[in-house]
Amino acid sequence: MKALLATTLFCAVINVYSQDKDAVLIENGVPYEKEKVSYFLDSLHNTNDYVLYFRNRTNWMATTHLYPAFILAKNQNNLSAYKCVLLSKPTMSFQCTKLDLPADSLYSIWRSYVDNNLFKIKTQKELPRNCSYSVSDLGTYEFILLTKQKMKVLEFDAPEYYLRHCQDIPERKNVVNCASAIARIMK
């Protein structure tokens, strides 16, 4: 009986460990508030362990242009991706479609977020300003990271430009790496 109990306990521990092999925690985040995200993101949040949102937002000539957003949802070892296009700016309504992408491609994007520490880094506003250059029309990378308990918004203005022209800040390189991983898959 003790051997059966010990074997059952051992299997339960192994099962929990295998489910959590990709588990990461959000640092520098805030408690999750569904009022701060769209209905679609909230519905994904309700059924997934992680929801990762990315878009390149650009402000040019007093108009805001939104590139399609990319969303990666992760529930245990299952990954799914979505592309969302803005339909109406005043109401901020989106049309989202599920993408049919290979599992290894989705996993490479997940690994890019983890390996580039997006769950840990601070947003641009929290980092020291280390550049005399300033641009305002080259776009902003926006990442929204959601877990069951926390959320985090990262915004970086023109990260490629600043990487070329200013002292290197590792966080900038990290967000460029993640955006590049998404762009490679979305071609």
C-alpha positions as semicolon CSV with decimal commas, in nm:
position;residue;x (nm);y (nm);z (nm)
1;M;0,000;0,000;0,000
2;K;0,284;0,240;0,090
3;A;0,459;0,156;-0,238
4;L;0,140;0,233;-0,433
5;L;0,097;0,563;-0,248
6;A;0,462;0,657;-0,305
7;T;0,438;0,570;-0,677
8;T;0,117;0,771;-0,713
9;L;0,273;1,071;-0,538
10;F;0,589;1,045;-0,752
11;C;0,379;1,033;-1,074
12;A;0,176;1,334;-0,959
13;V;0,495;1,534;-0,894
14;I;0,637;1,435;-1,236
15;N;0,307;1,530;-1,403
16;V;0,301;1,874;-1,235
17;Y;0,666;1,930;-1,327
18;S;0,608;1,840;-1,691
19;Q;0,308;2,073;-1,713
20;D;0,508;2,362;-1,564
21;K;0,828;2,323;-1,768
22;D;0,747;2,644;-1,957
23;A;0,587;2,825;-1,665
24;V;0,706;3,182;-1,616
25;L;0,591;3,459;-1,387
26;I;0,537;3,823;-1,477
27;E;0,771;4,057;-1,294
28;N;0,703;4,432;-1,273
29;G;0,339;4,366;-1,358
30;V;0,008;4,463;-1,203
31;P;-0,291;4,251;-1,098
32;Y;-0,505;4,143;-1,396
33;E;-0,800;4,376;-1,464
34;K;-1,034;4,270;-1,741
35;E;-1,153;4,630;-1,784
36;K;-0,809;4,719;-1,923
37;V;-0,812;4,470;-2,210
38;S;-1,042;4,405;-2,504
39;Y;-1,326;4,156;-2,484
40;F;-1,135;3,915;-2,711
41;L;-0,820;3,926;-2,496
42;D;-1,031;3,872;-2,184
43;S;-1,205;3,572;-2,339
44;L;-0,865;3,423;-2,429
45;H;-0,743;3,501;-2,077
46;N;-1,034;3,305;-1,931
47;T;-0,941;2,987;-2,119
48;N;-0,559;3,006;-2,128
49;D;-0,267;3,027;-1,886
50;Y;-0,093;3,296;-2,095
51;V;-0,205;3,547;-2,356
52;L;0,067;3,741;-2,537
53;Y;-0,035;4,033;-2,758
54;F;0,192;4,227;-2,994
55;R;0,137;4,511;-3,237
56;N;0,349;4,776;-3,403
57;R;0,160;5,101;-3,353
58;T;0,269;5,403;-3,553
59;N;0,170;5,768;-3,524
60;W;0,231;5,958;-3,843
61;M;0,090;6,291;-3,959
62;A;-0,156;6,309;-3,668
63;T;-0,326;5,983;-3,765
64;T;-0,289;5,658;-3,584
65;H;-0,231;5,354;-3,799
66;L;-0,251;5,014;-3,642
67;Y;-0,075;4,722;-3,800
68;P;-0,249;4,390;-3,743
69;A;-0,200;4,258;-3,394
70;F;-0,056;3,915;-3,330
71;I;-0,180;3,714;-3,031
72;L;-0,031;3,395;-2,893
73;A;-0,237;3,200;-2,638
74;K;-0,089;2,918;-2,430
75;N;-0,277;2,667;-2,219
76;Q;-0,041;2,409;-2,068
77;N;0,137;2,275;-2,377
78;N;-0,121;2,391;-2,632
79;L;-0,047;2,703;-2,835
80;S;-0,274;2,896;-3,069
81;A;-0,227;3,220;-3,260
82;Y;-0,457;3,494;-3,386
83;K;-0,430;3,794;-3,614
84;C;-0,651;4,091;-3,527
85;V;-0,733;4,385;-3,752
86;L;-0,888;4,709;-3,630
87;L;-1,236;4,759;-3,778
88;S;-1,347;5,076;-3,603
89;K;-1,119;5,322;-3,431
90;P;-1,386;5,497;-3,222
91;T;-1,522;5,173;-3,076
92;M;-1,186;4,989;-3,086
93;S;-1,357;4,685;-3,236
94;F;-1,137;4,418;-3,390
95;Q;-1,183;4,127;-3,626
96;C;-0,970;3,837;-3,510
97;T;-0,898;3,520;-3,703
98;K;-0,726;3,210;-3,580
99;L;-0,404;3,137;-3,767
100;D;-0,314;2,792;-3,893
101;L;0,056;2,785;-3,805
102;P;0,277;2,484;-3,730
103;A;0,318;2,400;-3,362
104;D;0,697;2,437;-3,379
105;S;0,658;2,792;-3,517
106;L;0,425;2,887;-3,234
107;Y;0,660;2,732;-2,982
108;S;0,953;2,930;-3,125
109;I;0,758;3,253;-3,066
110;W;0,679;3,142;-2,710
111;R;1,048;3,065;-2,652
112;S;1,140;3,406;-2,794
113;Y;0,924;3,577;-2,529
114;V;1,077;3,364;-2,253
115;D;1,439;3,372;-2,375
116;N;1,428;3,749;-2,427
117;N;1,290;3,802;-2,075
118;L;0,974;3,986;-2,176
119;F;0,808;3,858;-1,859
120;K;1,084;4,024;-1,653
121;I;1,197;4,344;-1,826
122;K;1,072;4,692;-1,755
123;T;0,903;4,913;-2,010
124;Q;1,091;5,194;-2,185
125;K;0,949;5,460;-1,951
126;E;1,107;5,285;-1,653
127;L;1,454;5,264;-1,810
128;P;1,722;5,534;-1,804
129;R;1,717;5,770;-2,100
130;N;2,053;5,726;-2,269
131;C;2,017;5,902;-2,600
132;S;2,019;6,260;-2,725
133;Y;1,820;6,162;-3,036
134;S;1,444;6,165;-3,036
135;V;1,194;6,043;-3,292
136;S;0,817;6,027;-3,272
137;D;0,694;5,883;-3,600
138;L;0,873;5,550;-3,641
139;G;0,629;5,339;-3,447
140;T;0,592;5,188;-3,104
141;Y;0,616;4,820;-3,022
142;E;0,340;4,731;-2,780
143;F;0,334;4,402;-2,593
144;I;0,056;4,299;-2,353
145;L;0,133;3,993;-2,143
146;L;-0,144;3,827;-1,944
147;T;-0,132;3,543;-1,694
148;K;-0,414;3,427;-1,469
149;Q;-0,306;3,665;-1,192
150;K;-0,106;3,946;-1,353
151;M;-0,074;4,164;-1,659
152;K;0,199;4,379;-1,804
153;V;0,215;4,632;-2,086
154;L;0,551;4,702;-2,251
155;E;0,590;4,992;-2,494
156;F;0,910;5,076;-2,679
157;D;0,930;5,368;-2,923
158;A;1,124;5,297;-3,245
159;P;1,341;5,028;-3,089
160;E;1,538;4,950;-3,408
161;Y;1,622;5,318;-3,459
162;Y;1,743;5,361;-3,102
163;L;1,946;5,038;-3,121
164;R;2,137;5,182;-3,417
165;H;2,183;5,539;-3,290
166;C;2,206;5,519;-2,912
167;Q;2,385;5,339;-2,636
168;D;2,258;4,985;-2,622
169;I;1,988;4,898;-2,370
170;P;1,936;4,520;-2,359
171;E;1,558;4,555;-2,320
172;R;1,536;4,724;-2,660
173;K;1,721;4,439;-2,825
174;N;1,492;4,191;-2,648
175;V;1,171;4,344;-2,785
176;V;1,321;4,366;-3,135
177;N;1,412;3,997;-3,114
178;C;1,054;3,906;-3,021
179;A;0,904;4,121;-3,296
180;S;1,147;3,965;-3,545
181;A;1,047;3,613;-3,436
182;I;0,682;3,700;-3,502
183;A;0,765;3,863;-3,838
184;R;0,958;3,552;-3,952
185;I;0,657;3,331;-3,882
186;M;0,402;3,571;-4,033
187;K;0,573;3,607;-4,372
